[in-house]
């Protein structure tokens, strides 16, 4: 098979907060202003259907969607930390505010930045929900009891149970395959063939030509580390990263950073999610080729979740139902996000499907191992690199 492919909620209305990996109610605190805010005008929200109450939660059952909407409106605001691209985050927040009249503030942070921030806030989060970004940092937050369990009604539309946390702490909204983006013009100029496999990336001819994201800031790089460990074994993966590091020109802050450098020629090979490459191609960079590694790869599940102890739990629950609906995800492409959607009632963006990316050449990714060990694996990665972990690792 050819692997190189070119120009590619009514919900449970409960007022109690149950922390995943820990029970009981959590303290709340008012959410501060963030660096950006939406100002869309409010419109009347559509009514929904009756919901079942989760028996393990102790709050009184509510009457249905109208009750949740009214409870959310009474709270009056919502703060979102988003780890998807800012254009999509902004659009999703503006649409939510327009639908429900709830003032919606947002800030864009990489997944690892969000995880670090809410870990330090220790149950008193400065935001209510998390939107977008790969699930390895979400799973770390689940293990630490930082995300709230919520049984979302709209989760019935997920195409598989694989796209949700077993304890209902996060829900998937999209997926994206991990691969390589290459600048075909630069490869031709340098008289080089494009890499076909992960091992190819360690060839000497690619020295200083590759970019990857920083695992201290980007969930994408954590996924790369977990993927190599699951494909090669721990020790061999660490040796692999030492060899790969010899060819890395820069470790970008954001997981999408490498994709933005390929078209202009600032790097020749970028490692990341191929939907980010699709965006760049559609911006006019027809010199980008998208490659699914022949030796296998993995995929992200882009997720959304509620922070345990959040100040606006009803608005947060309403957000989850919204995020698991076409009213949210079908608009992603309007903001240049071309991920593959994981809701059965959503419409896949043609811009993504026309590239024919092989979404099946993926390993049986062990989410539980990633949940338990991602933090250690990142430490091991930096220990393996030693003095090579230098100023190429960007945090701004």
C-alpha positions in Angstrom: 0.0 0.0 0.0 1.3 3.4 -0.9 2.0 5.3 2.3 3.3 8.5 0.9 0.4 10.7 0.2 0.5 14.1 -1.2 -1.6 17.4 -1.3 -3.7 15.8 1.6 -25.8 16.5 24.8 -29.7 16.3 27.3 -27.4 15.6 29.8 -27.1 14.6 33.4 -27.9 17.9 35.1 -26.1 17.5 38.4 -24.8 20.2 40.6 -22.3 18.0 42.4 -18.7 17.7 41.3 -17.2 14.2 41.3 -13.5 14.1 40.6 -12.1 11.3 38.5 -9.7 9.1 40.6 -11.2 10.6 43.7 -14.7 11.2 45.1 -16.5 14.1 46.7 -17.2 17.7 46.1 -14.5 20.1 45.1 -13.9 23.7 46.2 -14.6 26.4 43.6 -13.0 29.7 42.9 -13.8 32.5 40.6 -12.1 32.4 37.2 -9.9 35.3 36.3 -9.8 37.1 33.1 -7.6 35.5 30.4 -5.8 37.1 27.6 -8.6 37.0 25.1 -12.4 37.1 25.2 -15.3 36.7 22.9 -18.1 39.3 22.5 -20.7 37.6 20.3 -24.4 38.5 20.9 -26.6 36.0 22.6 -29.5 34.2 20.9 -32.0 31.8 22.3 -30.7 28.2 22.6 -32.6 25.2 21.2 -34.4 22.9 23.7 -33.2 19.3 24.0 -34.5 16.1 25.4 -34.8 14.5 28.8 -31.7 13.2 30.4 -31.0 10.3 32.8 -29.4 11.2 36.1 -26.2 9.3 37.0 -27.2 7.4 40.2 -23.7 7.7 41.7 -23.9 11.4 41.8 -25.7 12.9 44.8 -27.2 16.1 43.4 -30.9 16.5 42.6 -31.9 15.5 39.1 -32.8 18.3 36.8 -35.7 18.4 34.3 -33.8 18.4 31.1 -31.8 20.5 28.7 -33.8 23.7 29.5 -32.9 23.4 33.2 -29.2 23.0 32.3 -29.3 26.0 30.0 -31.0 28.1 32.7 -28.5 26.9 35.4 -25.6 27.7 33.0 -27.0 31.1 32.2 -27.4 31.8 35.9 -23.6 31.2 36.3 -23.2 33.6 33.4 -19.8 32.9 32.2 -17.3 30.2 31.2 -13.5 30.2 30.8 -12.0 27.8 28.3 -8.4 26.7 28.0 -7.9 25.5 24.5 -5.0 23.4 23.1 -6.2 23.3 19.5 -5.3 26.1 17.1 -6.4 29.5 18.3 -8.6 30.2 15.3 -10.7 27.1 16.0 -10.8 27.8 19.8 -12.0 31.4 19.1 -14.7 30.3 16.7 -16.0 27.5 19.0 -16.2 30.0 21.9 -17.9 32.7 19.9 -20.5 30.1 18.7 -21.1 28.9 22.2 -21.6 32.5 23.5 -24.0 33.3 20.6 -26.1 30.1 21.2 -26.5 30.5 25.0 -25.7 34.1 26.0 -22.9 33.0 28.3 -19.8 35.2 28.4 -17.1 32.9 27.1 -13.4 33.7 27.7 -10.6 31.7 26.4 -6.8 31.3 26.3 -4.8 29.2 24.0 -2.1 27.0 25.8 -0.4 23.8 24.7 -1.6 20.7 26.4 1.4 20.3 28.6 1.1 23.9 29.7 -2.5 23.3 30.7 -1.7 20.2 32.6 1.1 22.0 34.5 -1.1 25.0 35.2 -4.0 23.0 36.6 -1.7 20.7 38.6 -0.2 23.7 40.3 -3.7 25.1 41.0 -4.5 21.9 42.9 -8.3 21.7 42.6 -8.9 25.5 42.3 -8.6 25.9 38.5 -8.6 29.3 36.9 -10.6 27.9 34.0 -13.7 25.6 33.7 -13.1 23.5 30.7 -10.3 22.2 28.4 -10.9 22.0 24.7 -8.7 20.3 22.1 -5.3 18.9 22.1 -4.1 15.3 22.3 -5.2 13.1 25.2 -1.9 12.0 26.8 -1.8 15.1 29.0 -5.6 14.7 29.6 -4.9 11.2 30.9 -2.2 12.5 33.2 -4.8 14.9 34.6 -7.3 12.0 35.0 -4.7 10.0 37.0 -4.1 13.1 39.2 -7.9 13.6 39.9 -7.8 17.0 38.1 -10.7 16.3 35.7 -14.4 16.0 36.6 -16.5 13.0 35.8 -19.5 13.9 33.7 -21.8 11.5 31.8 -22.5 13.4 28.7 -25.7 12.6 26.8 -24.2 13.6 23.4 -21.5 11.0 23.9 -24.0 8.5 22.3 -22.8 10.0 19.0 -19.2 8.9 19.4 -18.3 6.4 16.7 -16.5 4.2 19.2 -15.9 3.9 23.0 -12.2 4.3 22.1 -12.9 8.0 21.8 -13.8 8.6 25.5 -12.3 8.2 28.9 -13.7 5.0 30.6 -14.5 7.1 33.7 -16.2 9.9 31.6 -13.5 12.4 32.4 -12.9 13.4 28.8 -14.5 13.0 25.5 -13.0 12.9 22.0 -14.1 15.3 19.3 -11.6 14.6 16.6 -8.6 12.5 15.7 -5.4 13.1 13.7 -2.7 10.8 12.4 0.9 11.3 13.3 3.4 11.5 10.4 5.9 13.6 8.4 5.5 16.7 6.3 8.3 17.4 3.9 9.3 20.2 1.6 9.6 18.6 -1.8 11.4 21.5 -3.4 14.1 21.5 -0.7 14.5 17.7 -0.9 15.0 18.0 -4.7 17.5 20.8 -4.3 19.5 18.7 -1.8 19.1 15.6 -4.0 17.5 13.7 -1.1 14.7 11.2 -1.0 11.8 11.8 1.4 11.8 9.6 4.6 9.4 6.7 4.5 9.9 5.3 8.0 10.6 6.5 11.5 14.1 5.0 11.3 14.8 6.9 8.1 14.6 10.1 10.1 18.0 9.2 11.8 19.9 9.1 8.5 22.9 11.4 8.5 21.8 13.2 5.4 18.9 14.8 7.3 21.2 16.5 9.8 19.7 19.8 10.9 16.7 19.4 8.5 14.1 18.1 11.0 11.8 19.8 13.5 9.8 18.2 16.3 7.9 19.8 19.2 9.1 20.1 22.8 7.6 17.4 25.1 7.7 19.9 28.0 5.2 22.0 26.3 3.4 20.0 23.6 1.3 16.9 23.8 2.3 16.0 20.3 5.8 15.3 21.3 4.6 13.2 24.3 2.7 11.1 21.8 5.8 10.7 19.7 7.7 9.5 22.7 5.0 7.1 23.8 4.6 5.8 20.2 8.3 5.0 19.8 8.4 3.3 23.2 5.4 1.2 22.3 6.8 0.3 18.9 10.4 -0.3 19.9 10.5 -0.8 23.7 11.8 1.7 26.2 15.5 1.3 26.0 15.7 1.1 22.2 13.4 4.1 21.9 15.7 6.2 24.1 18.6 5.2 21.8 16.4 6.2 18.8 15.8 9.6 20.3 19.5 10.2 20.8 20.1 9.4 17.2 17.2 11.5 16.0 18.3 14.4 18.1 21.4 14.7 15.9 19.1 15.7 13.0 16.8 18.0 14.9 17.2 21.7 14.1 14.6 22.9 16.6 12.0 21.6 19.1 9.1 24.0 18.8 6.8 25.0 21.7 3.6 24.0 19.9 2.8 20.6 18.3 1.7 22.4 15.2 5.0 24.4 15.0 6.9 22.1 12.7 4.1 22.1 10.1 4.3 25.9 9.9 8.0 25.8 9.1 8.0 23.3 6.2 6.3 25.3 3.5 8.6 28.3 3.8 11.6 26.1 3.9 12.6 26.9 7.5 12.8 23.1 8.0 12.7 20.4 5.4 11.0 17.7 7.5 8.4 18.4 10.2 7.1 15.7 12.6 3.5 16.2 13.7 -0.2 15.7 12.9 -0.9 15.6 9.2 -4.1 17.7 9.4 -1.8 20.6 10.3 0.0 19.9 7.0 -3.3 19.9 5.2 -3.9 23.4 6.5 -0.6 24.6 5.2 -1.1 23.1 1.8 -4.5 24.8 1.6 -2.8 28.1 2.4 -0.9 27.7 -0.8 2.2 25.7 0.1 1.9 23.1 -2.6 5.5 22.1 -2.0 4.4 20.1 1.0 4.1 16.3 0.9 2.3 14.3 3.6 3.8 11.0 4.7 2.2 8.2 6.8 5.2 6.2 8.1 5.4 2.8 6.5 6.5 1.1 9.7 3.3 2.3 11.5 2.3 5.2 13.5 -0.3 6.4 16.1 -3.0 8.9 16.2 -4.2 11.6 18.6 -7.7 11.9 20.0 -8.4 15.6 20.4 -10.5 15.9 23.5 -12.6 18.1 25.8 -13.1 17.9 29.6 -14.2 19.8 32.7 -11.7 20.8 35.4 -12.5 19.5 38.8 -13.4 22.3 41.2 -14.3 24.7 38.4 -16.3 27.9 39.2 -19.0 27.3 36.6 -19.9 23.6 36.6 -23.2 23.9 34.8 -21.8 26.1 32.0 -19.0 23.6 31.8 -21.4 20.7 31.4 -23.3 22.6 28.7 -20.0 23.2 27.0 -19.3 19.4 26.9 -22.6 18.8 25.2 -22.0 21.6 22.8 -18.5 20.3 21.9 -20.0 16.8 21.2 -22.4 18.2 18.6 -22.3 19.3 15.0 -23.0 22.9 16.2 -19.4 22.9 17.3 -17.3 20.4 15.3 -18.8 21.0 11.9 -17.5 24.6 12.0 -13.9 23.5 12.6 -13.0 23.7 8.9 -14.1 27.3 8.9 -11.2 28.0 11.2 -8.7 25.9 9.1 -8.9 22.8 11.3 -9.2 19.7 9.2 -9.1 16.9 11.7 -11.1 13.7 11.2 -14.2 14.0 13.3 -15.3 11.2 15.7 -19.0 11.9 16.0 -21.5 9.9 13.9 -23.7 13.0 13.3 -20.8 15.2 12.2 -19.8 15.9 8.6 -16.2 15.0 7.7 -14.4 18.0 6.1 -13.8 17.3 2.4 -10.5 19.1 2.7 -9.2 16.3 4.9 -10.8 13.3 3.2 -9.7 14.2 -0.2 -6.1 13.6 0.8 -6.8 9.9 1.3 -4.7 9.6 4.4 -4.4 6.0 5.6 -5.9 6.2 9.1 -5.5 2.4 9.5 -1.7 2.1 9.5 -1.7 2.7 13.2 -0.4 0.7 16.2 -2.7 -0.6 18.9 -1.9 2.4 21.1 -1.8 1.6 24.8 -3.6 4.6 26.4 -3.3 3.1 29.9 0.5 2.8 29.7 0.6 6.4 28.4 -1.6 7.5 31.3 0.6 5.9 33.9 4.0 6.6 32.5 4.0 9.7 30.2 5.7 12.0 32.8 8.4 9.4 33.5 9.0 8.8 29.8 9.5 12.5 29.2 12.0 12.6 32.0 13.8 9.6 30.5 13.8 11.3 27.1 15.7 14.3 28.5 18.0 12.1 30.5 18.9 10.2 27.4 19.7 13.4 25.5 21.7 14.8 28.4 23.7 17.9 27.4 22.0 17.8 24.0 18.8 19.1 25.7 19.9 22.6 24.9 18.4 25.9 23.7 16.8 24.2 20.7 13.9 23.4 23.0 11.6 26.3 22.6 9.1 27.4 25.3 7.9 30.6 23.7 
